[in-house]
Amino acid sequence: MLNSPLNIEEIKQAIAFDQPFLSVAELKECFCISGKFVVAPSADDAASGAIDQFEVSILVSKKFPQREPMVFETGDRIPREIDRHCYTNGACCTGVWEEWLAKNVRPNIGEFLEGPVRNFFLSQIYFEVHDRWPFGERSHGDAGIFEACVDILGVKNDQRLIRRYLRVLAGGRPKGHWQCPCGSQKPLRHCHRNELIALHAKIPSFLALQLFNKLKVKKCVKRKQK
């Protein structure tokens, strides 16, 4: 999961064939990928079989994949509204970042472009014609994060339960004397220890902590608003 630092040559290689109309520039703390993003029927025919294309600017941190890239649609093609998963500044919601990381053993920039980014714009094209999303969609905000946690943790959509699981996973390799997060009040060695160890292999501590902090911050904000 913890790849070596991203460099500009890696990005150039990722876009050279599949995205011939994109270019990359190196900035102080990130790389800026900009130009026309080609949406093709498959990743193998981007140069000749384009369905459509979008003007984009993608800011990729040099700490990728620990930091989530920021994708902007710059051609005003997509309405700036939450139900189209596009914010007022053109920022695109390509999914729950931690969910994508958990499902990719060695995530790289090429997989990000041909996965979440391509699927986002392909979904927008489909929505323009059919007024519905081809792959389904996550709820907005923290509800969508909880839905993603249900998928990657394999538990029911219970917010307290999910937070308990994330708290345990954020603490490092699960130990037998820890209390099981399932709610049984039993120590892990007599409950879901094997399941938690398997989850820890898929969801490293830093990733669980990111998810836990996201949900913790949102919860605190809601309390202050009451």
N, C-alpha and C positions, 0 to 999 in steps of 0.2 A: 504493500500500500504506500509506503514512504519512498517514492521514486527519487532518483537523483535530480538535482536542480534543472529546471527547464532552461533550454537555450534556444537562440533564434534559429539555428540550423535545424533543430528538431521540428520547429513550426514550419519552416520552409519546406521540409520534406513532406510534412503532413498535408500541405495545401498544393504542392506542385502539380499533382495530377488530378486529384479529385476536385479541387477548387482553383482552377487556373486564373480566375478573375479577382482573387484576393491577393493582397500584399501584406507584409508585416514590417513593423518598425519597432526598434527597441527604445523604450523610455527608461527613466531612472529606476522605477520599481515594478514595471510591468512591460508587457509587449502589447502593441496595438495592431490587431488584424482588421483590415478594412477593405471595402470594395463590394463587389457583387457576389453574394452567396448563391450558388447554383443548387436548386432542388431538382434532383433527378430521380427516375424510377428506382434506381439502385445506386449504391456507392461506386459501381464499376463503370458507369457510363455518364458521369457528370459532364464531360466535355462535349458529348455528341447528342445526348438524349435528355436535355433539360426540360422539365415541366414548367419551371418558372424560376425567377431569381429575385433576390431582395438586397437592397443596399444595407450594409451592416457595418458596425464598428464593435469589435470584441476586445475587451481589455482583459488580458491574462496575466495574473500575478506571477512574479518569478518564484513564488512559493507554491505554485500549482503542483499537486492537486490539493494541498492543505487549504488553499484559498480558492473560493469559487469564482470563476470568470464572470465578467459582466457583459451581457450581450445586449446591444442596442440596435433597433431597426431605425435607420436614419432617413429612409425615403418617404416617410409618412404614408406608407401603404396600409399599415395596420392601425385601426382606430385605437386611440389612447384611452382605453377603458378596461377596468378590472376583469370584466367577463370575457375579454379577448386576451387576457393574460399579458397585457402590455400597459405599462405605467405612463404617466403624463410626460415623462422625459424620454420615452422611447425604450426604456429598459424592458427586456422580455423575461417572463417567468418561464424558464425551460424545465421546471420540475424541482423536486426536493433534492438538493445537491448531495446530502449525506446518503440518501437512498441510492443514488447512482454510484457513489463511491463504494457502498457496502456490497453492491452487486457486480463490481468490477475488481478483480484481483490486482491488476496492475494498470490502473487508469492512465491514459495518455491523451495528449491534446488531439490527436487524430480521431480517437474513439469518441471524444467529446463532440467534435464537429460533426461527425457522421452519425452520432447517436442523439443526444438531447437537442443539439442545435438543428440538425436536419429534421428531426421529428417535430420540433416546434413549428418550423416554417411549412412543412408538409401538412400539418394539422390546420394551419391558417388557410392554406389553399383549399383544403377540403371543406373547411367551415364556410368559406366564401360562397361555395356552390351549394352545399347541403344544409347549412345552418345547424350543424352538429359536429361533434368532435369524433374523429375516426378511432382514436385509441382510448376514449373515455377521458376523464379529467379529474384531477385532485380538487378538493375544496380549496377555497382561498384561505390564506393566513394559517394560524396554528392548527385549524381543523385538518388542513391538508398534510401538515407535518405529522399529526397523530395518525392519519390514514397510512402514510408512508411507514411509520413505525410498526403499525399492525402487520404490514407485509414483511418487513425485514426481521421483526422479532418473532412473528408467528403467534401473537397473543390477540386477545379480543380488544376491541376499541374501548378501553377503559383508561381514562387519563391518569388516574392515580397509579394503576397497575403499570402503565407504560413508563411513568416517571421512576417508579421503583426499579424496574428492569434497567433503565438507562443509568440510574445512580450506581447500581451494582457493577455494570459493565464499565463504567467510567473509573472504577476503583482499581482496575488491573485484573490480572488473572483471578477468577473467582476462587475463594478459599472455602473449605468445607465447613468451618465454624460460622461463616456469615449466615445471616438470616435469609431464607429464600424469598425472593421478591414476589412470589406467586400469591402470598397472603396466608399461607398455611401456618406461619409462625415457627416452622421447623428450620433447623440448620440445613444448609445446602447439601451436606453429605447424606442427608436422609430425605432429600426431596429432588429438586431439579438441577442437581450439580452438573450432570453430563450435558444437559441442554444448555446451561449457561456457559460451560467451557466451549461448546460448539459455537455458540453465538459470539463469544469473545474472539474466536478465530476469524470470524467473518466481520465483526464490528470491533475494531481496535478501540482502546480506551479514549484516544483523542477524539474519535468520531462520535462515540457515545456521549462524551462530555459536550461536544458542540451541540448535539441534539438536545441534551438536557438543559444546557444554558439557554438555548433558543426558547424552549418552552417555559423555563423558569422566568426569563425576562418578560415574556408575553403575559404570564400569569401575574407578575408583580405590577405591570402596567395596568391591567384590568382592575386590580384591587385599588390602585390609586385613583382610578376614574370613578369608583363607586362613592 
